Amino acid sequence: MAGRIPQSFIDEVLHRTDIVDLIGAHVRLKKSGKNYSACCPFHNEKTPSFTVNREKQFYHCFGCGASGNALSFLMQYERREFMDSLEYLAQKGGLTLPETSQDHKEERASRQPLYDMLDAAAKFYEEQLRQHPQRERATQYLRQRGLTGQVAKDWRLGYAPPGWDNLLRALGNSPEEVALLLQAGLIIFNEQRNSHYDAMRERVIFPIRDFRGRIMAFGGRVLDDSKPKYLNSPETPVFHKGEELYGLFETRQARQDLKRVVVVEGYMDVIAMHQAGLPFAVATLGTATSTTHVERLFRSVPDVIFCFDGDEAGRRAAWKALESALPALKDGVSAGFLFLPDGHDPDSLVREEGLDAFRKRLDEAEPLADFLFRHLSEGLRLDSLEGRSRLASHASPLLEKVPKSLFRQLLWKRLSEMTGLHVGAEESAPMPERKLPAASPSAFRKAPDDDDDEGYSRPMITQPVRAVYQSRPPQTPRGRHTLSLSDRAIQLLLQKPEAALTLNLERLEHHLPLEAALLLTVVRFLQQDAAPSGMALLGAWEGSLEGGRLKRIAEDTNFIPSLDVEGELTGIITQLAIHTLKEKLEETHSLGAIQQLKTQLRELEAELRELDNNRPG
């Protein structure tokens, strides 16, 4: 695990960054007294409500509530990762990102030459597309697909000419360079001949970029009928095809208010849709859609549409995508399926019908639930007991994959309506109401005479945070937010970190449930600093399991800033404490029920003995 980025370094980076200059490079700011104002870059508006304060190095939008410092602006506006944003600002300020562990330092040192070699290969392929004597076949293919020269340049398309060692001769001038080419999957070693040869030959080349825009792999399409039609780079230290999506970097760079992403089947479909004015298409890289893919998309947009051919192969791919999407579903997100007419791909359909007609198709995509039950019902007679029973048996294991949420309850309800069976009834059954003593909100606030310096070295819990977080499902709030209660509390503390200073940590440790372990860790961390910072909190756990969880909470697309952080925070903590009391009360009732059953069992055994003794003969 990587170590923590020191808070002092994060503070120094922010101190050296002029937020007005940084934001002014992207947004037209106008001086307004001590502040600068502009129309908010995070939502559409006609009257400026976005304000930047140079003295406080802070920005805030009174329209949508977006706020933060230079780091958060880069993360929100340019869709950068935390470490990428921090490294960028550090370099601009003349600072070097500290190495948080020896392993991390060696890893960074070993990967940079690999990225450099991949970029050099991309430039080589680009040059061949412009200048090679046999480039005409490649350029003709791109023209036939409707691509312009500017689009080919923007996507860094290239050409691998015929021949076995073009790239090797151009870039493999030393043993070290040959080793890098081999490690990047750009050349292949032939053991029988004890020689190397190019992996990509006579193909149109599609560079694959990571979230920072760095080349991490390549895809190549043949220009004849050879197989395989598409060839992707193998797994490397910087490329894991089961996790990456082609076009995701370009989609994020479109800087639109992303509401949806369309998953299509190929490189050309992605590029064609972007060129046609639909800059929100991505594609998997020679693999079926995975849960990792879907989770990654849902962190960026609330709506994902899978677009496949209408033939049998397309429907199999769609069903695989549905199965992979189920574990990633939660309240506030949705998935749909669009099946294309025979003989069409997204590119040809957009050109034939026009942009507006294709947008309408996307709007009318079949919802996941409809596709799920329609597919499972095919060939079944739902007017018979056998058909309904078979539907229930096929659907139940799939619905179990969906995380506990309101959406999962609705899926179970729909299955019950279709089958007439009370399947999944426990999902929606209300908990019995029990009278509980009212919790005083002030009980979780520090008393005026609390000693702020005591108790920070005492272990927070007896279990590791990871084990605790996996031990129970989170309690979801009944409101506008889709996060668990404890995660929403963390979100409030990220909005206003100083609110943690007023909390009574000792009482929290005794009254909160185990699934709130991360919340307790966050409160403890923030209370160790007189001027806590949300960015310091995110940076402190960068590279850890907890850091990934905090990052997802901070990037929640449904986040709505609170106008009363302290009040809402206290309310959430009170609800969590009530949940703990309910669990204890249920345990107590369960023990009483067990004793009652034991008594009944003894009575039944006595009656059985009496009947047996009085039996004739």
TORDRENKE-421440 format. One line per 8 residues: number of its first residue (from 1); their letters; for each residue x, y, z of C-alpha. Coordinates in Angstrom, 1 decimal, always signed. Layout:
N
NUM> A> X Y Z ~ ... .
This chain:
617
1> MAGRIPQS> +0.0 +0.0 +0.0 ~ +1.3 +3.4 -0.8 ~ +1.9 +5.8 +2.1 ~ +0.1 +9.0 +2.7 ~ +0.8 +12.3 +1.0 ~ +1.8 +14.7 +3.8 ~ -0.8 +17.4 +4.4 ~ +2.0 +19.9 +4.6 .
9> FIDEVLHR> +2.9 +19.2 +1.0 ~ -0.7 +19.5 -0.2 ~ -1.0 +22.9 +1.7 ~ +2.3 +24.1 +0.1 ~ +1.0 +23.2 -3.4 ~ -2.2 +25.1 -2.8 ~ -0.2 +28.0 -1.3 ~ +1.8 +28.3 -4.5 .
17> TDIVDLIG> -1.2 +28.1 -6.8 ~ -3.1 +31.2 -7.8 ~ -6.7 +29.9 -8.2 ~ -7.7 +33.0 -10.2 ~ -5.0 +32.3 -12.8 ~ -5.8 +28.6 -12.8 ~ -9.6 +29.0 -13.3 ~ -9.1 +32.0 -15.5 .
25> AHVRLKKS> -7.3 +29.8 -18.1 ~ -10.5 +27.9 -18.5 ~ -13.3 +30.3 -17.6 ~ -13.7 +34.0 -18.5 ~ -13.5 +35.7 -15.1 ~ -14.7 +39.3 -14.5 ~ -13.4 +41.4 -11.6 ~ -16.2 +42.2 -9.1 .
33> GKNYSACC> -14.9 +43.9 -6.0 ~ -12.5 +41.6 -4.2 ~ -13.9 +38.6 -6.1 ~ -14.0 +37.4 -9.6 ~ -17.3 +36.2 -11.2 ~ -18.4 +34.2 -14.2 ~ -21.1 +31.9 -15.5 ~ -20.6 +28.6 -13.7 .
41> PFHNEKTP> -18.6 +26.0 -15.8 ~ -20.4 +23.2 -14.0 ~ -24.0 +24.0 -15.0 ~ -25.8 +26.0 -17.6 ~ -26.8 +29.5 -16.6 ~ -27.2 +32.9 -18.1 ~ -26.6 +35.1 -15.0 ~ -23.2 +34.7 -13.4 .
49> SFTVNREK> -23.3 +33.0 -10.0 ~ -19.8 +31.5 -9.9 ~ -17.4 +33.4 -7.7 ~ -13.6 +33.0 -7.1 ~ -11.8 +34.6 -4.2 ~ -8.1 +35.0 -4.6 ~ -7.5 +35.8 -0.9 ~ -9.2 +32.6 +0.3 .
57> QFYHCFGC> -8.1 +30.6 -2.8 ~ -11.6 +29.3 -3.0 ~ -14.5 +29.2 -5.5 ~ -18.2 +28.8 -5.0 ~ -21.3 +28.7 -7.2 ~ -24.5 +30.0 -5.6 ~ -26.5 +28.2 -8.3 ~ -25.4 +24.6 -8.2 .
65> GASGNALS> -23.4 +24.7 -5.0 ~ -20.1 +23.6 -6.6 ~ -17.2 +24.8 -4.4 ~ -13.6 +24.0 -3.5 ~ -10.0 +24.9 -4.1 ~ -7.6 +24.6 -7.0 ~ -7.3 +20.8 -6.6 ~ -11.0 +20.2 -6.6 .
73> FLMQYERR> -11.5 +22.5 -9.6 ~ -9.0 +20.4 -11.7 ~ -10.7 +17.2 -10.6 ~ -14.2 +18.5 -11.4 ~ -13.6 +20.5 -14.5 ~ -10.8 +18.5 -16.3 ~ -12.0 +15.2 -14.8 ~ -8.6 +14.4 -13.5 .
81> EFMDSLEY> -7.7 +12.0 -10.7 ~ -6.6 +13.4 -7.4 ~ -2.9 +12.4 -7.8 ~ -2.8 +13.6 -11.3 ~ -4.2 +17.0 -10.2 ~ -1.8 +17.2 -7.3 ~ +1.2 +16.3 -9.5 ~ +0.1 +18.9 -12.2 .
89> LAQKGGLT> -0.1 +21.8 -9.7 ~ +3.1 +20.7 -7.9 ~ +5.0 +20.9 -11.2 ~ +3.6 +24.3 -12.0 ~ +4.7 +25.4 -8.5 ~ +8.2 +24.1 -8.9 ~ +7.6 +21.2 -6.5 ~ +8.3 +17.5 -6.9 .
97> LPETSQDH> +5.7 +15.0 -5.7 ~ +7.0 +13.2 -2.7 ~ +7.5 +9.4 -3.0 ~ +5.3 +7.9 -0.3 ~ +7.0 +4.5 -0.4 ~ +10.0 +2.8 -1.9 ~ +7.8 +0.4 -3.9 ~ +5.8 +3.3 -5.3 .
105> KEERASRQ> +9.0 +5.1 -6.3 ~ +10.4 +2.1 -8.1 ~ +7.0 +1.6 -9.8 ~ +6.9 +5.1 -11.1 ~ +10.5 +5.0 -12.3 ~ +9.9 +1.7 -14.2 ~ +6.7 +2.8 -15.9 ~ +7.7 +6.2 -17.4 .
113> PLYDMLDA> +10.1 +4.7 -20.0 ~ +7.3 +2.4 -21.0 ~ +4.9 +5.3 -21.5 ~ +7.6 +7.1 -23.5 ~ +8.1 +4.1 -25.8 ~ +4.4 +3.8 -26.3 ~ +4.1 +7.5 -27.3 ~ +7.1 +7.1 -29.7 .
121> AAKFYEEQ> +5.3 +4.1 -31.3 ~ +2.2 +6.2 -31.7 ~ +4.2 +8.9 -33.5 ~ +5.8 +6.3 -35.7 ~ +2.3 +4.9 -36.8 ~ +1.0 +8.5 -37.3 ~ +3.9 +9.3 -39.6 ~ +3.4 +6.1 -41.6 .
129> LRQHPQRE> -0.3 +7.1 -42.2 ~ +0.9 +10.4 -43.6 ~ +4.0 +9.3 -45.6 ~ +4.3 +5.6 -46.2 ~ +4.1 +4.6 -50.0 ~ +1.5 +2.0 -49.2 ~ -0.7 +4.2 -47.0 ~ -3.4 +4.5 -49.5 .
137> RATQYLRQ> -5.3 +1.4 -48.4 ~ -5.5 +2.7 -44.9 ~ -6.5 +6.3 -45.8 ~ -9.1 +4.9 -48.3 ~ -10.6 +2.7 -45.5 ~ -10.9 +5.7 -43.2 ~ -12.4 +7.9 -45.9 ~ -15.0 +5.2 -46.6 .
145> RGLTGQVA> -15.9 +5.2 -43.0 ~ -16.6 +8.9 -43.2 ~ -13.6 +10.1 -41.1 ~ -12.0 +13.5 -41.7 ~ -8.3 +14.2 -41.6 ~ -8.8 +16.4 -38.5 ~ -10.6 +13.6 -36.7 ~ -7.9 +11.1 -37.5 .
153> KDWRLGYA> -5.4 +13.6 -36.1 ~ -7.4 +14.2 -33.0 ~ -7.6 +10.5 -32.3 ~ -3.9 +10.0 -33.3 ~ -4.8 +7.3 -35.8 ~ -1.9 +5.6 -37.6 ~ -0.8 +2.9 -39.9 ~ +1.4 -0.2 -39.4 .
161> PPGWDNLL> +2.8 -0.9 -42.9 ~ +3.5 -4.4 -44.3 ~ +6.8 -5.9 -43.1 ~ +8.0 -7.8 -40.1 ~ +10.3 -5.3 -38.5 ~ +9.4 -1.7 -39.4 ~ +8.7 -0.6 -35.8 ~ +11.6 -2.7 -34.5 .
169> RALGNSPE> +14.1 -1.0 -36.8 ~ +12.8 +2.4 -36.1 ~ +12.7 +2.3 -32.3 ~ +14.7 -0.8 -31.2 ~ +18.2 +0.7 -31.5 ~ +19.5 -0.7 -28.2 ~ +18.9 -3.8 -26.0 ~ +17.0 -1.5 -23.5 .
177> EVALLLQA> +14.7 -0.2 -26.2 ~ +14.0 -3.7 -27.5 ~ +13.2 -4.8 -23.9 ~ +10.7 -1.9 -23.7 ~ +9.1 -2.7 -27.0 ~ +8.7 -6.3 -25.8 ~ +7.3 -5.2 -22.5 ~ +4.8 -3.0 -24.2 .
185> GLIIFNEQ> +3.6 -5.8 -26.4 ~ +4.7 -3.9 -29.6 ~ +7.0 -6.7 -30.7 ~ +7.0 -10.5 -30.3 ~ +9.9 -12.9 -29.6 ~ +10.2 -15.9 -31.8 ~ +12.0 -18.6 -29.8 ~ +12.7 -20.9 -32.8 .
193> RNSHYDAM> +14.4 -18.2 -34.8 ~ +15.7 -16.3 -31.7 ~ +14.5 -13.1 -33.2 ~ +11.8 -10.4 -32.7 ~ +9.1 -9.2 -35.1 ~ +6.4 -6.4 -35.1 ~ +3.1 -7.3 -33.4 ~ +1.1 -5.0 -35.7 .
201> RERVIFPI> +1.5 -5.3 -39.5 ~ -0.6 -3.9 -42.3 ~ -3.3 -2.5 -40.0 ~ -5.0 +0.8 -39.2 ~ -3.8 +1.7 -35.7 ~ -6.0 +3.0 -32.9 ~ -4.0 +4.3 -29.9 ~ -5.7 +3.6 -26.6 .
209> RDFRGRIM> -5.3 +6.4 -24.0 ~ -5.7 +6.3 -20.2 ~ -7.5 +8.8 -18.0 ~ -4.5 +11.2 -18.3 ~ -4.4 +11.0 -22.1 ~ -1.2 +8.8 -22.1 ~ -0.9 +6.1 -24.7 ~ -1.1 +2.8 -22.9 .
217> AFGGRVLD> -1.9 +0.3 -25.7 ~ -3.0 +0.0 -29.3 ~ -5.7 -1.7 -31.4 ~ -5.2 -2.6 -35.0 ~ -7.7 -3.4 -37.7 ~ -6.7 -5.5 -40.8 ~ -7.2 -4.0 -44.3 ~ -8.1 -7.4 -45.9 .
225> DSKPKYLN> -9.9 -10.5 -44.8 ~ -7.2 -11.9 -42.6 ~ -7.9 -13.0 -39.0 ~ -8.1 -11.7 -36.4 ~ -10.0 -8.7 -37.7 ~ -9.1 -6.7 -34.7 ~ -5.9 -7.1 -32.7 ~ -5.3 -5.5 -29.3 .
233> SPETPVFH> -2.1 -5.1 -27.2 ~ -1.6 -7.8 -24.6 ~ -1.8 -7.2 -20.9 ~ +1.2 -5.0 -19.7 ~ +2.1 -3.2 -16.5 ~ +0.2 -0.1 -17.8 ~ -2.7 -1.8 -19.6 ~ -5.4 -4.1 -18.3 .
241> KGEELYGL> -8.0 -4.6 -21.0 ~ -10.7 -5.9 -18.7 ~ -10.8 -2.5 -16.9 ~ -10.2 +0.0 -19.7 ~ -12.7 +1.6 -22.2 ~ -11.7 +3.0 -25.5 ~ -12.9 +6.6 -25.9 ~ -13.4 +7.3 -22.2 .
249> FETRQARQ> -10.6 +9.9 -22.1 ~ -12.0 +11.7 -25.1 ~ -15.5 +11.5 -23.7 ~ -14.4 +13.2 -20.5 ~ -12.5 +15.8 -22.4 ~ -15.6 +16.8 -24.3 ~ -16.4 +18.9 -21.2 ~ -20.1 +18.6 -21.6 .
257> DLKRVVVV> -22.6 +18.1 -18.8 ~ -22.4 +14.3 -19.2 ~ -25.7 +12.6 -18.4 ~ -25.2 +9.4 -20.3 ~ -22.6 +7.2 -21.9 ~ -23.3 +4.8 -24.8 ~ -21.3 +1.6 -25.0 ~ -20.8 +0.4 -28.6 .
265> EGYMDVIA> -18.9 -2.5 -30.1 ~ -15.9 -1.1 -32.0 ~ -13.3 +1.6 -32.3 ~ -14.8 +3.1 -35.5 ~ -18.3 +3.3 -33.9 ~ -16.8 +5.3 -31.0 ~ -15.0 +7.7 -33.3 ~ -17.9 +8.1 -35.7 .
273> MHQAGLPF> -20.4 +8.9 -33.0 ~ -18.0 +11.6 -31.6 ~ -17.6 +13.0 -35.0 ~ -21.3 +13.0 -35.6 ~ -21.9 +15.2 -32.5 ~ -22.5 +12.5 -29.9 ~ -19.3 +12.7 -27.9 ~ -20.2 +10.2 -25.2 .
281> AVATLGTA> -19.5 +6.8 -26.8 ~ -17.0 +4.2 -25.5 ~ -16.2 +0.6 -26.3 ~ -14.6 -2.3 -24.5 ~ -11.3 -3.6 -25.8 ~ -11.9 -7.0 -27.2 ~ -13.5 -8.3 -24.0 ~ -17.1 -8.6 -22.9 .
289> TSTTHVER> -18.5 -5.8 -20.7 ~ -17.4 -6.4 -17.1 ~ -18.8 -5.2 -13.8 ~ -15.6 -3.1 -13.4 ~ -16.4 -1.3 -16.7 ~ -20.0 -0.5 -15.5 ~ -18.9 +0.6 -12.1 ~ -16.4 +2.9 -13.7 .
297> LFRSVPDV> -19.0 +4.4 -16.0 ~ -21.5 +4.9 -13.2 ~ -18.9 +7.0 -11.3 ~ -19.0 +9.4 -14.2 ~ -22.7 +9.4 -15.4 ~ -26.0 +8.2 -14.1 ~ -27.2 +6.6 -17.3 ~ -25.5 +3.9 -19.4 .
305> IFCFDGDE> -26.9 +2.6 -22.7 ~ -25.5 -0.5 -24.3 ~ -25.8 -0.4 -28.1 ~ -25.5 -3.7 -29.9 ~ -26.4 -5.3 -33.2 ~ -29.8 -6.9 -33.3 ~ -28.5 -10.3 -34.4 ~ -28.0 -13.3 -32.2 .
313> AGRRAAWK> -24.3 -12.4 -31.4 ~ -25.4 -8.9 -30.4 ~ -28.1 -10.2 -28.1 ~ -25.7 -12.6 -26.4 ~ -23.3 -9.7 -25.9 ~ -26.2 -7.6 -24.5 ~ -27.2 -10.3 -22.0 ~ -23.6 -10.6 -20.9 .
321> ALESALPA> -23.5 -6.9 -20.3 ~ -26.8 -7.1 -18.3 ~ -25.4 -9.8 -16.0 ~ -22.2 -7.7 -15.5 ~ -24.3 -4.5 -14.8 ~ -26.5 -6.1 -12.1 ~ -23.9 -5.9 -9.2 ~ -23.2 -2.2 -10.1 .
329> LKDGVSAG> -26.8 -1.1 -10.0 ~ -27.9 +1.3 -7.3 ~ -30.6 +3.9 -6.7 ~ -30.0 +7.0 -8.9 ~ -28.5 +5.1 -11.9 ~ -30.0 +3.3 -14.8 ~ -29.0 +1.1 -17.7 ~ -30.7 +0.6 -21.1 .
337> FLFLPDGH> -30.3 -1.5 -24.2 ~ -30.5 -0.3 -27.9 ~ -30.6 -3.0 -30.6 ~ -29.7 -1.8 -34.1 ~ -31.6 -2.7 -37.3 ~ -30.0 -5.5 -39.4 ~ -27.1 -4.3 -41.5 ~ -26.4 -1.2 -39.4 .
345> DPDSLVRE> -23.8 +0.0 -36.9 ~ -24.1 +3.3 -35.0 ~ -22.0 +5.0 -37.7 ~ -24.2 +4.0 -40.7 ~ -27.4 +4.5 -38.8 ~ -26.5 +8.1 -37.8 ~ -25.6 +8.9 -41.4 ~ -28.8 +7.3 -42.8 .
353> EGLDAFRK> -31.3 +8.6 -40.2 ~ -29.6 +11.8 -39.0 ~ -28.5 +12.8 -35.5 ~ -31.9 +13.7 -34.1 ~ -33.4 +10.3 -35.1 ~ -30.5 +8.5 -33.4 ~ -30.8 +10.6 -30.3 ~ -34.5 +9.6 -30.2 .
361> RLDEAEPL> -33.5 +5.9 -30.4 ~ -31.2 +6.4 -27.4 ~ -34.0 +8.1 -25.5 ~ -36.3 +5.2 -26.2 ~ -33.7 +2.5 -25.3 ~ -35.2 -0.6 -23.5 ~ -34.7 -0.3 -19.7 ~ -32.7 -3.0 -18.1 .
369> ADFLFRHL> -35.6 -4.4 -16.1 ~ -37.7 -4.7 -19.2 ~ -34.9 -6.5 -21.1 ~ -34.3 -8.7 -18.1 ~ -37.8 -10.0 -17.7 ~ -38.5 -10.1 -21.5 ~ -35.4 -12.3 -22.1 ~ -36.2 -14.6 -19.2 .
377> SEGLRLDS> -39.8 -15.0 -20.3 ~ -39.1 -16.0 -23.8 ~ -40.5 -19.5 -24.5 ~ -42.3 -19.7 -21.2 ~ -46.1 -19.9 -20.7 ~ -46.7 -17.5 -17.9 ~ -50.4 -18.6 -17.8 ~ -49.2 -21.9 -16.4 .
385> LEGRSRLA> -47.8 -22.7 -12.9 ~ -44.8 -24.4 -14.5 ~ -43.9 -21.3 -16.6 ~ -44.2 -18.9 -13.7 ~ -42.2 -21.2 -11.5 ~ -39.4 -21.5 -14.1 ~ -39.3 -17.7 -14.5 ~ -39.0 -17.3 -10.7 .
393> SHASPLLE> -36.2 -19.8 -10.5 ~ -34.3 -18.2 -13.4 ~ -34.8 -14.6 -12.2 ~ -34.1 -15.0 -8.5 ~ -30.3 -15.7 -8.7 ~ -29.9 -12.6 -11.0 ~ -31.9 -10.3 -8.7 ~ -29.7 -11.5 -5.8 .
401> KVPKSLFR> -26.8 -9.9 -7.5 ~ -28.3 -6.4 -7.3 ~ -27.1 -4.5 -4.2 ~ -29.8 -3.8 -1.6 ~ -31.7 -0.7 -2.7 ~ -35.1 +0.6 -3.7 ~ -34.4 -0.6 -7.3 ~ -33.8 -4.1 -6.1 .
409> QLLWKRLS> -37.1 -4.1 -4.1 ~ -38.9 -3.0 -7.2 ~ -37.4 -5.8 -9.3 ~ -38.6 -8.3 -6.7 ~ -42.0 -6.7 -6.7 ~ -42.2 -7.0 -10.5 ~ -41.2 -10.6 -10.4 ~ -43.9 -11.3 -7.8 .
417> EMTGLHVG> -46.5 -9.6 -10.0 ~ -45.5 -11.7 -13.0 ~ -45.4 -15.0 -11.2 ~ -48.0 -14.6 -8.4 ~ -45.4 -15.9 -6.0 ~ -44.3 -14.0 -2.9 ~ -40.6 -14.1 -4.0 ~ -38.2 -11.7 -2.3 .
425> AEESAPMP> -41.0 -10.6 +0.1 ~ -38.4 -10.0 +2.8 ~ -36.9 -7.3 +0.7 ~ -39.8 -4.9 +1.0 ~ -41.4 -6.0 +4.3 ~ -41.4 -3.1 +6.7 ~ -39.5 -3.4 +10.0 ~ -41.9 -3.7 +13.0 .
433> ERKLPAAS> -42.1 -0.4 +14.8 ~ -40.7 -0.3 +18.3 ~ -40.8 +2.5 +20.8 ~ -37.2 +3.7 +21.4 ~ -36.0 +6.4 +23.8 ~ -35.5 +9.7 +22.0 ~ -31.8 +10.4 +21.1 ~ -30.7 +13.8 +22.1 .
441> PSAFRKAP> -28.8 +15.4 +19.1 ~ -26.5 +17.3 +21.6 ~ -25.4 +14.0 +23.0 ~ -23.0 +13.6 +20.0 ~ -21.6 +17.2 +20.3 ~ -18.6 +18.0 +22.5 ~ -19.4 +19.6 +25.8 ~ -17.7 +22.9 +26.4 .
449> DDDDDEGY> -15.2 +21.3 +28.8 ~ -14.3 +18.4 +26.6 ~ -10.6 +17.9 +26.4 ~ -9.7 +18.0 +22.7 ~ -6.3 +16.5 +23.2 ~ -7.4 +13.2 +24.9 ~ -8.3 +9.9 +23.3 ~ -6.6 +10.2 +19.9 .
457> SRPMITQP> -4.2 +7.4 +20.5 ~ -6.8 +4.9 +21.7 ~ -7.7 +2.3 +19.0 ~ -11.0 +3.2 +17.4 ~ -12.3 -0.3 +16.9 ~ -11.1 -3.9 +17.4 ~ -11.5 -4.9 +13.8 ~ -9.6 -3.6 +10.8 .
465> VRAVYQSR> -11.6 -1.0 +8.8 ~ -11.7 -3.3 +5.7 ~ -13.2 -6.2 +7.7 ~ -15.7 -4.1 +9.4 ~ -16.9 -2.4 +6.2 ~ -17.5 -5.8 +4.6 ~ -19.2 -7.4 +7.6 ~ -22.6 -5.6 +7.3 .
473> PPQTPRGR> -24.5 -4.0 +4.5 ~ -24.7 -0.2 +4.8 ~ -27.9 +1.4 +5.9 ~ -29.3 +3.5 +3.1 ~ -31.1 +6.7 +3.9 ~ -34.7 +7.3 +2.7 ~ -34.2 +10.5 +0.9 ~ -32.7 +12.2 -2.1 .
481> HTLSLSDR> -29.2 +10.7 -1.5 ~ -28.1 +7.3 -2.8 ~ -25.2 +6.8 -0.4 ~ -25.4 +5.0 +2.9 ~ -26.0 +7.2 +6.0 ~ -22.4 +7.0 +7.2 ~ -21.1 +7.8 +3.7 ~ -23.4 +10.8 +3.5 .
489> AIQLLLQK> -22.0 +12.0 +6.8 ~ -18.5 +11.7 +5.3 ~ -19.7 +13.7 +2.3 ~ -20.9 +16.4 +4.6 ~ -17.5 +16.5 +6.4 ~ -15.8 +16.8 +3.0 ~ -18.0 +19.8 +2.3 ~ -17.2 +21.3 +5.7 .
497> PEAALTLN> -14.3 +19.6 +7.4 ~ -14.4 +21.9 +10.5 ~ -17.8 +20.4 +11.5 ~ -15.8 +17.4 +12.8 ~ -14.2 +19.6 +15.5 ~ -17.5 +19.8 +17.4 ~ -18.3 +16.1 +17.5 ~ -17.8 +14.0 +20.6 .
505> LERLEHHL> -15.6 +11.2 +19.3 ~ -15.8 +9.0 +22.4 ~ -19.6 +9.0 +22.3 ~ -19.6 +8.2 +18.6 ~ -17.3 +5.2 +19.2 ~ -19.8 +3.7 +21.7 ~ -23.1 +4.5 +19.9 ~ -22.4 +4.0 +16.1 .
513> PLEAALLL> -22.8 +0.7 +14.3 ~ -19.8 -1.2 +12.9 ~ -20.5 -0.2 +9.3 ~ -19.7 +3.4 +10.3 ~ -16.1 +2.5 +11.0 ~ -14.8 +4.7 +8.1 ~ -16.8 +7.7 +9.4 ~ -15.2 +7.3 +12.8 .
521> TVVRFLQQ> -11.7 +7.2 +11.1 ~ -12.5 +10.4 +9.2 ~ -13.7 +12.2 +12.3 ~ -10.6 +11.2 +14.2 ~ -8.3 +12.3 +11.3 ~ -10.0 +15.7 +11.0 ~ -10.0 +16.3 +14.7 ~ -6.2 +16.0 +14.7 .
529> DAAPSGMA> -5.9 +19.3 +12.9 ~ -7.1 +22.7 +14.1 ~ -7.8 +23.7 +10.4 ~ -8.9 +20.4 +8.8 ~ -8.9 +20.2 +5.0 ~ -11.0 +17.9 +2.8 ~ -8.3 +17.7 +0.2 ~ -5.8 +16.7 +2.8 .
537> LLGAWEGS> -8.2 +13.9 +3.9 ~ -8.4 +12.6 +0.3 ~ -4.7 +12.8 -0.1 ~ -3.9 +11.1 +3.2 ~ -5.5 +7.8 +2.1 ~ -4.5 +8.0 -1.6 ~ -3.6 +4.5 -2.9 ~ -5.4 +2.7 -0.1 .
545> LEGGRLKR> -8.7 +0.8 +0.1 ~ -10.1 +3.5 +2.3 ~ -8.9 +6.1 -0.1 ~ -10.8 +4.6 -3.0 ~ -13.9 +4.6 -0.9 ~ -13.4 +8.3 +0.1 ~ -12.8 +9.1 -3.6 ~ -16.1 +7.5 -4.7 .
553> IAEDTNFI> -18.0 +9.4 -2.0 ~ -16.4 +12.7 -3.0 ~ -17.2 +12.1 -6.7 ~ -20.8 +11.0 -6.1 ~ -22.8 +12.5 -9.0 ~ -25.9 +12.9 -6.8 ~ -24.1 +15.2 -4.3 ~ -26.2 +18.2 -3.2 .
561> PSLDVEGE> -24.4 +20.6 -0.9 ~ -26.2 +21.1 +2.5 ~ -27.2 +24.5 +3.7 ~ -27.0 +23.2 +7.3 ~ -24.0 +20.8 +7.5 ~ -24.0 +20.6 +11.3 ~ -27.7 +20.0 +11.6 ~ -27.9 +17.3 +8.9 .
569> LTGIITQL> -24.7 +15.7 +10.3 ~ -26.2 +15.4 +13.7 ~ -29.5 +14.0 +12.3 ~ -27.6 +11.3 +10.4 ~ -25.5 +10.3 +13.5 ~ -28.7 +10.2 +15.5 ~ -30.3 +7.8 +12.9 ~ -27.2 +5.6 +13.0 .
577> AIHTLKEK> -27.3 +5.5 +16.8 ~ -31.0 +4.5 +16.7 ~ -30.2 +1.8 +14.2 ~ -27.6 +0.4 +16.7 ~ -30.3 +0.4 +19.5 ~ -32.7 -1.3 +17.2 ~ -30.2 -4.1 +16.5 ~ -29.6 -4.6 +20.2 .
585> LEETHSLG> -33.4 -4.6 +20.8 ~ -33.9 -7.2 +18.1 ~ -31.2 -9.4 +19.6 ~ -32.9 -9.2 +22.9 ~ -36.2 -10.1 +21.4 ~ -34.6 -13.0 +19.5 ~ -33.2 -14.4 +22.7 ~ -36.6 -14.2 +24.4 .
593> AIQQLKTQ> -38.2 -16.0 +21.4 ~ -35.6 -18.8 +21.6 ~ -36.4 -19.3 +25.3 ~ -40.1 -19.4 +24.5 ~ -39.6 -22.0 +21.8 ~ -37.5 -24.1 +24.1 ~ -40.3 -24.1 +26.6 ~ -42.9 -25.1 +24.0 .
601> LRELEAEL> -40.6 -27.9 +22.8 ~ -40.3 -29.3 +26.3 ~ -44.1 -29.2 +26.7 ~ -44.6 -31.0 +23.3 ~ -42.1 -33.6 +24.3 ~ -43.9 -34.2 +27.6 ~ -47.3 -34.6 +25.7 ~ -45.7 -37.0 +23.3 .
609> RELDNNRP> -44.4 -39.2 +26.1 ~ -47.8 -39.2 +27.8 ~ -49.5 -40.2 +24.6 ~ -47.0 -42.9 +24.0 ~ -47.4 -44.3 +27.5 ~ -51.2 -44.4 +27.2 ~ -51.2 -46.0 +23.7 ~ -53.2 -49.3 +23.8 .
617> G> -51.2 -52.5 +23.5 .
